């Protein structure tokens, strides 16, 4: 079948646009990430004198970096519509966020839709696969205090011990509020067959749109970050607040990401923008921490139920193009998430100005020394 002139022009335009977007992304990374690192190196004396203020500044810079990543998708027309509970209501509380995982674009989607949720982005901690440590963003996540978890049975027990130590060392000392994890332990396309075989063998629900979650990291987070309870009241509540100014985890936010026709966006698409503008749908359901069981068997059942609910939500979405209404509602209400183009241009400009400033400073010191 012959290619028409119009089709050739469309392909050529898409290719040129992708090339320009890639060049911009590379330039963006080359100025923004080193600037982030250099700012924090210069601010190390402040870290000694006033650790709280240092991590506040680091959090602001971290949020700006994530906003830059969000801008790549936003300007390509990859937007987000939100459903379910309004998580802004708990944005100042501590929460664990459970997310289904379909592709690398899930992380970019979260970076975008959490931008307008108050202080969440600058005070959040991510749990991600260890392979991300070796990406361009790895140094940023290491400094910020995210945790890289190595998958596989051979590493599982050791990784859970390391996670506990990491949370005890960094979560409260850096004033973190939200912790984000993907309990499935990998992408849907890679884990679905194994999960379905495990479900069949153990008489568990058969899932197509999600996989059965793993318990380990969720259990460690709850044990480490939830305030001890005694007769429904936190033990030593005054002492805990005085010492850490934290009530412990207060909420679990069950987050379900859905893509039209079940076609997820990956990081390459997010960067190059060759896919047509797409609306990603994100559904939230908030659970008080008191409703989450602590015992392993009960917690496993509770976590499985959340993913059975995700399966039902996604089935409904793929059949109707919308999520169902919340319990007690007659009609589902959606909210279109927006970003300010002026703000995005501002932080991008600041990144390039910072890059130029640091280049001049380093050049000056180089000539002074040599």
Secondary structure by P-SEA (a helix, b strand, c coil): ccccaaaaaaaaaaaaaaaaaaaaaaaaaaccaaaaaaaaaaaaaaaaacaaaaaaaaaaaaaaaaaaaaaaaaaacbbbbbccccccccccbbbbbbbbbcccaaaaaaaaaacccccccccbbbbbccccccccaaaaaaaabbbbbbbccccaaaaaaaaaaaaacccccccccbbbbccccccccccaaaaaaaaaaacccccccccccccaaaaaaaaccccccccccccaaaaaaaacccccccbbbbbbbbccccccccccccccccccbbbbbbbbbbbccccccccaaaaaaaaaaaaaaaaaaaaaaaacccccccccccbbbbbbbbbbaaaaaaaaaaaaaaaaaaaaaaaaaaaaac
